[in-house]
């Protein structure tokens, strides 16, 4: 006599159904998690493209600035005093 013969059929089928349901739930969870990861990567790429476009617009504005104005703008954006830029006041741009 085998051990499986001692277990009632309804219990075997119940355990098999629970295992199958667990496998289905696990695969669905992993597929959803992977899709969420892909969505996060896509969002990050969109933000990168947006930032590059804004940098391009900023570059057009920055090309016309003198060295002093560029230095002052950069330091102001960082919340730093612009005293360090004073030595650039008389420098000619190339």
DRENTORKOL-3810 file (N, C-alpha, C; in nm, 4 decimals):
REM DRENTORKOL-3810
@n.u->0.0821; n.v->-0.1191; n.w->0.0000; ca.u->0.0000; ca.v->0.0000; ca.w->0.0000; c.u->0.0867; c.v->0.1257; c.w->0.0000
@n.u->0.0478; n.v->0.2159; n.w->-0.0838; ca.u->0.1246; ca.v->0.3406; ca.w->-0.0916; c.u->0.0621; c.v->0.4470; c.w->-0.0030
@n.u->0.1419; n.v->0.5426; n.w->0.0240; ca.u->0.0974; ca.v->0.6526; ca.w->0.1093; c.u->-0.0154; c.v->0.7328; c.w->0.0439
@n.u->-0.0098; n.v->0.7507; n.w->-0.0877; ca.u->-0.1129; ca.v->0.8268; ca.w->-0.1594; c.u->-0.2483; c.v->0.7577; c.w->-0.1551
@n.u->-0.2474; n.v->0.6281; n.w->-0.1452; ca.u->-0.3737; ca.v->0.5541; ca.w->-0.1393; c.u->-0.4483; c.v->0.5811; c.w->-0.0093
@n.u->-0.3757; n.v->0.6210; n.w->0.0934; ca.u->-0.4390; ca.v->0.6499; ca.w->0.2221; c.u->-0.5048; c.v->0.7885; c.w->0.2253
@n.u->-0.4658; n.v->0.8763; n.w->0.1334; ca.u->-0.5208; ca.v->1.0126; ca.w->0.1302; c.u->-0.6484; c.v->1.0117; c.w->0.0477
@n.u->-0.7559; n.v->1.0722; n.w->0.0994; ca.u->-0.8815; ca.v->1.0749; ca.w->0.0225; c.u->-0.8658; c.v->1.1572; c.w->-0.1061
@n.u->-0.9423; n.v->1.1168; n.w->-0.2078; ca.u->-0.9337; ca.v->1.1842; ca.w->-0.3378; c.u->-0.9706; c.v->1.3315; c.w->-0.3282
@n.u->-1.0717; n.v->1.3670; n.w->-0.2502; ca.u->-1.1130; ca.v->1.5077; ca.w->-0.2397; c.u->-0.9992; c.v->1.5944; c.w->-0.1851
@n.u->-0.9168; n.v->1.5396; n.w->-0.0960; ca.u->-0.8039; ca.v->1.6144; ca.w->-0.0406; c.u->-0.6939; c.v->1.6307; c.w->-0.1453
@n.u->-0.6695; n.v->1.5264; n.w->-0.2243; ca.u->-0.5696; ca.v->1.5342; ca.w->-0.3318; c.u->-0.6087; c.v->1.6413; c.w->-0.4326
@n.u->-0.7347; n.v->1.6403; n.w->-0.4740; ca.u->-0.7808; ca.v->1.7384; ca.w->-0.5722; c.u->-0.7784; c.v->1.8800; c.w->-0.5157
@n.u->-0.8090; n.v->1.8919; n.w->-0.3883; ca.u->-0.8059; ca.v->2.0248; ca.w->-0.3248; c.u->-0.6642; c.v->2.0800; c.w->-0.3204
@n.u->-0.5707; n.v->1.9962; n.w->-0.2843; ca.u->-0.4304; ca.v->2.0387; ca.w->-0.2796; c.u->-0.3811; c.v->2.0727; c.w->-0.4203
@n.u->-0.4167; n.v->1.9919; n.w->-0.5181; ca.u->-0.3765; ca.v->2.0187; ca.w->-0.6565; c.u->-0.4349; c.v->2.1516; c.w->-0.7040
@n.u->-0.5605; n.v->2.1782; n.w->-0.6687; ca.u->-0.6240; ca.v->2.3038; ca.w->-0.7083; c.u->-0.5556; c.v->2.4225; c.w->-0.6407
@n.u->-0.5192; n.v->2.4092; n.w->-0.5139; ca.u->-0.4490; ca.v->2.5168; ca.w->-0.4431; c.u->-0.3112; c.v->2.5441; c.w->-0.5031
@n.u->-0.2408; n.v->2.4398; n.w->-0.5394; ca.u->-0.1096; ca.v->2.4559; ca.w->-0.6021; c.u->-0.1242; c.v->2.5253; c.w->-0.7375
@n.u->-0.2228; n.v->2.4819; n.w->-0.8177; ca.u->-0.2447; ca.v->2.5442; ca.w->-0.9482; c.u->-0.2833; c.v->2.6910; c.w->-0.9326
@n.u->-0.3707; n.v->2.7224; n.w->-0.8369; ca.u->-0.4110; ca.v->2.8613; ca.w->-0.8148; c.u->-0.2922; c.v->2.9453; c.w->-0.7691
@n.u->-0.2086; n.v->2.8898; n.w->-0.6842; ca.u->-0.0896; ca.v->2.9614; ca.w->-0.6374; c.u->0.0053; c.v->2.9911; c.w->-0.7523
@n.u->0.0242; n.v->2.8941; n.w->-0.8396; ca.u->0.1108; ca.v->2.9154; ca.w->-0.9558; c.u->0.0555; c.v->3.0233; c.w->-1.0479
@n.u->-0.0748; n.v->3.0206; n.w->-1.0703; ca.u->-0.1364; ca.v->3.1228; ca.w->-1.1550; c.u->-0.1240; c.v->3.2617; c.w->-1.0933
@n.u->-0.1480; n.v->3.2714; n.w->-0.9628; ca.u->-0.1355; ca.v->3.4015; ca.w->-0.8956; c.u->0.0078; c.v->3.4515; c.w->-0.8978
@n.u->0.1020; n.v->3.3620; n.w->-0.8748; ca.u->0.2428; ca.v->3.4018; ca.w->-0.8752; c.u->0.2861; c.v->3.4498; c.w->-1.0131
@n.u->0.2444; n.v->3.3790; n.w->-1.1173; ca.u->0.2822; ca.v->3.4215; ca.w->-1.2522; c.u->0.2148; c.v->3.5545; c.w->-1.2887
@n.u->0.0912; n.v->3.5732; n.w->-1.2465; ca.u->0.0241; ca.v->3.7012; ca.w->-1.2714; c.u->0.0901; c.v->3.8158; c.w->-1.1964
@n.u->0.1316; n.v->3.7891; n.w->-1.0739; ca.u->0.2008; ca.v->3.8912; ca.w->-0.9944; c.u->0.3324; c.v->3.9306; c.w->-1.0600
@n.u->0.4098; n.v->3.8293; n.w->-1.1018; ca.u->0.5391; ca.v->3.8583; ca.w->-1.1644; c.u->0.5229; c.v->3.9322; c.w->-1.2968
@n.u->0.4216; n.v->3.8962; n.w->-1.3737; ca.u->0.3966; ca.v->3.9661; ca.w->-1.5003; c.u->0.3580; c.v->4.1113; c.w->-1.4737
@n.u->0.2757; n.v->4.1350; n.w->-1.3732; ca.u->0.2375; ca.v->4.2712; ca.w->-1.3381; c.u->0.3543; c.v->4.3511; c.w->-1.2859
@n.u->0.4393; n.v->4.2872; n.w->-1.2085; ca.u->0.5569; ca.v->4.3548; ca.w->-1.1549; c.u->0.6515; c.v->4.3936; c.w->-1.2680
@n.u->0.6682; n.v->4.3031; n.w->-1.3639; ca.u->0.7553; ca.v->4.3330; ca.w->-1.4776; c.u->0.6976; c.v->4.4480; c.w->-1.5603
@n.u->0.5659; n.v->4.4499; n.w->-1.5778; ca.u->0.5026; ca.v->4.5580; ca.w->-1.6520; c.u->0.5207; c.v->4.6905; c.w->-1.5779
@n.u->0.5087; n.v->4.6874; n.w->-1.4456; ca.u->0.5313; ca.v->4.8077; ca.w->-1.3662; c.u->0.6732; c.v->4.8576; c.w->-1.3789
@n.u->0.7676; n.v->4.7641; n.w->-1.3846; ca.u->0.9079; ca.v->4.8010; ca.w->-1.4027; c.u->0.9285; c.v->4.8643; c.w->-1.5404
@n.u->0.8666; n.v->4.8072; n.w->-1.6414; ca.u->0.8767; ca.v->4.8633; ca.w->-1.7758; c.u->0.8141; c.v->5.0029; c.w->-1.7814
@n.u->0.7019; n.v->5.0210; n.w->-1.7131; ca.u->0.6381; ca.v->5.1533; ca.w->-1.7094; c.u->0.7286; c.v->5.2551; c.w->-1.6422
@n.u->0.7971; n.v->5.2135; n.w->-1.5362; ca.u->0.8887; ca.v->5.3041; ca.w->-1.4672; c.u->1.0051; c.v->5.3432; c.w->-1.5578
@n.u->1.0576; n.v->5.2477; n.w->-1.6330; ca.u->1.1664; ca.v->5.2777; ca.w->-1.7266; c.u->1.1180; c.v->5.3730; c.w->-1.8347
@n.u->0.9976; n.v->5.3503; n.w->-1.8862; ca.u->0.9413; ca.v->5.4378; ca.w->-1.9890; c.u->0.9226; c.v->5.5797; c.w->-1.9360
@n.u->0.8711; n.v->5.5917; n.w->-1.8145; ca.u->0.8538; ca.v->5.7242; ca.w->-1.7548; c.u->0.9872; c.v->5.7939; c.w->-1.7361
@n.u->1.0886; n.v->5.7206; n.w->-1.6950; ca.u->1.2205; ca.v->5.7793; ca.w->-1.6757; c.u->1.2768; c.v->5.8288; c.w->-1.8095
@n.u->1.2580; n.v->5.7506; n.w->-1.9150; ca.u->1.3053; ca.v->5.7930; ca.w->-2.0469; c.u->1.2312; c.v->5.9180; c.w->-2.0950
@n.u->1.1013; n.v->5.9244; n.w->-2.0694; ca.u->1.0247; ca.v->6.0427; ca.w->-2.1078; c.u->1.0756; c.v->6.1655; c.w->-2.0347
@n.u->1.1058; n.v->6.1515; n.w->-1.9053; ca.u->1.1577; ca.v->6.2635; ca.w->-1.8276; c.u->1.2952; c.v->6.3070; c.w->-1.8790
@n.u->1.3769; n.v->6.2099; n.w->-1.9197; ca.u->1.5086; ca.v->6.2416; ca.w->-1.9734; c.u->1.4967; c.v->6.3202; c.w->-2.1033
@n.u->1.4074; n.v->6.2765; n.w->-2.1904; ca.u->1.3864; ca.v->6.3466; ca.w->-2.3177; c.u->1.3353; c.v->6.4885; c.w->-2.2918
@n.u->1.2434; n.v->6.5026; n.w->-2.1991; ca.u->1.1903; ca.v->6.6346; ca.w->-2.1654; c.u->1.3011; c.v->6.7253; c.w->-2.1123
@n.u->1.3866; n.v->6.6702; n.w->-2.0250; ca.u->1.4957; ca.v->6.7494; ca.w->-1.9691; c.u->1.5939; c.v->6.7919; c.w->-2.0783
@n.u->1.6218; n.v->6.7006; n.w->-2.1716; ca.u->1.7140; ca.v->6.7355; ca.w->-2.2814; c.u->1.6547; c.v->6.8454; c.w->-2.3696
@n.u->1.5250; n.v->6.8393; n.w->-2.3938; ca.u->1.4616; ca.v->6.9449; ca.w->-2.4739; c.u->1.4697; c.v->7.0789; c.w->-2.4028
@n.u->1.4475; n.v->7.0789; n.w->-2.2713; ca.u->1.4562; ca.v->7.2035; ca.w->-2.1955; c.u->1.5986; c.v->7.2558; c.w->-2.1922
@n.u->1.6962; n.v->7.1645; n.w->-2.1840; ca.u->1.8357; ca.v->7.2078; ca.w->-2.1873; c.u->1.8676; c.v->7.2726; c.w->-2.3211
@n.u->1.8121; n.v->7.2169; n.w->-2.4284; ca.u->1.8342; ca.v->7.2766; ca.w->-2.5604; c.u->1.7802; c.v->7.4179; c.w->-2.5676
@n.u->1.6633; n.v->7.4398; n.w->-2.5087; ca.u->1.6069; ca.v->7.5743; ca.w->-2.5049; c.u->1.6938; c.v->7.6667; c.w->-2.4209
@n.u->1.7413; n.v->7.6137; n.w->-2.3067; ca.u->1.8282; ca.v->7.6923; ca.w->-2.2204; c.u->1.9585; c.v->7.7257; c.w->-2.2908
@n.u->2.0123; n.v->7.6303; n.w->-2.3681; ca.u->2.1376; ca.v->7.6547; ca.w->-2.4398; c.u->2.1241; c.v->7.7715; c.w->-2.5351
@n.u->2.0098; n.v->7.7810; n.w->-2.6036; ca.u->1.9887; ca.v->7.8922; ca.w->-2.6950; c.u->1.9909; c.v->8.0247; c.w->-2.6199
@n.u->1.9325; n.v->8.0279; n.w->-2.5007; ca.u->1.9322; ca.v->8.1499; ca.w->-2.4208; c.u->2.0707; c.v->8.1798; c.w->-2.3666
@n.u->2.1431; n.v->8.0762; n.w->-2.3271; ca.u->2.2725; ca.v->8.0940; ca.w->-2.2623; c.u->2.3827; c.v->8.1346; c.w->-2.3589
@n.u->2.3697; n.v->8.1012; n.w->-2.4848; ca.u->2.4742; ca.v->8.1345; ca.w->-2.5819; c.u->2.4939; c.v->8.2847; c.w->-2.5942
@n.u->2.3881; n.v->8.3615; n.w->-2.5742; ca.u->2.3976; ca.v->8.5060; ca.w->-2.5893; c.u->2.4446; c.v->8.5785; c.w->-2.4639
@n.u->2.4644; n.v->8.5079; n.w->-2.3542; ca.u->2.5046; ca.v->8.5722; ca.w->-2.2296; c.u->2.6554; c.v->8.5952; c.w->-2.2246
@n.u->2.6944; n.v->8.7030; n.w->-2.1568; ca.u->2.8363; ca.v->8.7253; ca.w->-2.1322; c.u->2.8826; c.v->8.6264; c.w->-2.0251
@n.u->3.0147; n.v->8.6176; n.w->-2.0086; ca.u->3.0680; ca.v->8.5263; ca.w->-1.9075; c.u->3.0180; c.v->8.5637; c.w->-1.7691
@n.u->3.0126; n.v->8.6941; n.w->-1.7408; ca.u->2.9655; ca.v->8.7392; ca.w->-1.6099; c.u->2.8185; c.v->8.7006; c.w->-1.5894
@n.u->2.7356; n.v->8.7282; n.w->-1.6887; ca.u->2.5930; ca.v->8.6970; ca.w->-1.6760; c.u->2.5693; c.v->8.5461; c.w->-1.6608
@n.u->2.6474; n.v->8.4669; n.w->-1.7357; ca.u->2.6353; ca.v->8.3225; ca.w->-1.7250; c.u->2.6751; c.v->8.2756; c.w->-1.5853
@n.u->2.7854; n.v->8.3287; n.w->-1.5332; ca.u->2.8311; ca.v->8.2910; ca.w->-1.3995; c.u->2.7269; c.v->8.3304; c.w->-1.2950
@n.u->2.6742; n.v->8.4526; n.w->-1.3058; ca.u->2.5751; ca.v->8.5004; ca.w->-1.2097; c.u->2.4490; c.v->8.4137; c.w->-1.2143
@n.u->2.4040; n.v->8.3800; n.w->-1.3335; ca.u->2.2848; ca.v->8.2968; ca.w->-1.3478; c.u->2.3063; c.v->8.1583; c.w->-1.2858
@n.u->2.4223; n.v->8.1000; n.w->-1.3121; ca.u->2.4515; ca.v->7.9667; ca.w->-1.2591; c.u->2.4574; c.v->7.9678; c.w->-1.1063
@n.u->2.5198; n.v->8.0689; n.w->-1.0490; ca.u->2.5303; ca.v->8.0746; ca.w->-0.9033; c.u->2.3957; c.v->8.1069; c.w->-0.8382
@n.u->2.3171; n.v->8.1906; n.w->-0.9018; ca.u->2.1845; ca.v->8.2221; ca.w->-0.8464; c.u->2.0957; c.v->8.0979; c.w->-0.8436
@n.u->2.1040; n.v->8.0169; n.w->-0.9474; ca.u->2.0238; ca.v->7.8936; ca.w->-0.9517; c.u->2.0581; c.v->7.8001; c.w->-0.8368
@n.u->2.1823; n.v->7.8070; n.w->-0.7930; ca.u->2.2260; ca.v->7.7211; ca.w->-0.6824; c.u->2.2105; c.v->7.7890; c.w->-0.5466
@n.u->2.1618; n.v->7.9141; n.w->-0.5468; ca.u->2.1415; ca.v->7.9859; ca.w->-0.4220; c.u->2.2707; c.v->8.0375; c.w->-0.3612
@n.u->2.3728; n.v->8.0577; n.w->-0.4445; ca.u->2.5026; ca.v->8.1044; ca.w->-0.3957; c.u->2.5211; c.v->8.2519; c.w->-0.4284
@n.u->2.6046; n.v->8.3229; n.w->-0.3524; ca.u->2.6298; ca.v->8.4652; ca.w->-0.3823; c.u->2.7088; c.v->8.4775; c.w->-0.5119
@n.u->2.6855; n.v->8.5850; n.w->-0.5821; ca.u->2.7489; ca.v->8.6034; ca.w->-0.7137; c.u->2.8758; c.v->8.6874; c.w->-0.7053
@n.u->2.9281; n.v->8.7109; n.w->-0.5864; ca.u->3.0501; ca.v->8.7899; ca.w->-0.5703; c.u->3.1674; c.v->8.7307; c.w->-0.6471
@n.u->3.1698; n.v->8.6005; n.w->-0.6593; ca.u->3.2808; ca.v->8.5342; ca.w->-0.7286; c.u->3.2836; c.v->8.5683; c.w->-0.8770
@n.u->3.1735; n.v->8.6162; n.w->-0.9310; ca.u->3.1655; ca.v->8.6462; ca.w->-1.0739; c.u->3.2203; c.v->8.7849; c.w->-1.1074
@n.u->3.2480; n.v->8.8660; n.w->-1.0065; ca.u->3.2916; ca.v->9.0038; ca.w->-1.0316; c.u->3.4188; c.v->9.0104; c.w->-1.1144
@n.u->3.5082; n.v->8.9153; n.w->-1.0986; ca.u->3.6319; ca.v->8.9185; ca.w->-1.1746; c.u->3.6090; c.v->8.8910; c.w->-1.3235
@n.u->3.4909; n.v->8.8478; n.w->-1.3615; ca.u->3.4590; ca.v->8.8215; ca.w->-1.5022; c.u->3.3961; c.v->8.9416; c.w->-1.5726
@n.u->3.3724; n.v->9.0488; n.w->-1.5033; ca.u->3.3026; ca.v->9.1637; ca.w->-1.5632; c.u->3.3725; c.v->9.2187; c.w->-1.6861
@n.u->3.5039; n.v->9.2236; n.w->-1.6836; ca.u->3.5746; ca.v->9.2841; ca.w->-1.7966; c.u->3.6224; c.v->9.1845; c.w->-1.8990
@n.u->3.5965; n.v->9.0582; n.w->-1.8843; ca.u->3.6442; ca.v->8.9553; ca.w->-1.9761; c.u->3.5571; c.v->8.9551; c.w->-2.1015
@n.u->3.6228; n.v->8.9548; n.w->-2.2160; ca.u->3.5513; ca.v->8.9506; ca.w->-2.3442; c.u->3.5151; c.v->8.8064; c.w->-2.3774
@n.u->3.3982; n.v->8.7865; n.w->-2.4343; ca.u->3.3584; ca.v->8.6519; ca.w->-2.4770; c.u->3.4214; c.v->8.6247; c.w->-2.6126
@n.u->3.4482; n.v->8.4974; n.w->-2.6399; ca.u->3.5125; ca.v->8.4600; ca.w->-2.7673; c.u->3.4108; c.v->8.4459; c.w->-2.8761
END
